[in-house]
Amino acid sequence: MPIYDGFKDNRSKGSFFGLGIGCGYAYNFNEKWGLEGELGLGYIHFGYDKYDVDTDVLLAEDQSKSYFGPTKAAISLVYHF
């Protein structure tokens, strides 16, 4: 089963780049235990050509997509040695 149904009939070949920034906070309950949280915001740009999976025929050339928004969210329970 493909991760994304669009990958059943075609494949993509190309490149991408991204840039992001993250910010976090750590809170210690005591000397040994703590909690950390982090949020990230970023920009990603994809440039690709689309091909048929079975015949490897070029279906679409010079496609692109961009994304700007949240790229990371994390909460961690921490134990300090």
Secondary structure, DSSP 8 states (H G I E B T S, - for coil): --SSGGGTTEEEEEEEEEEEEEEEEEEESSSSEEEEEEEEEEEEEEEEEEEETTT--EEEEEEEEEEEEEEEEEEEEEE--
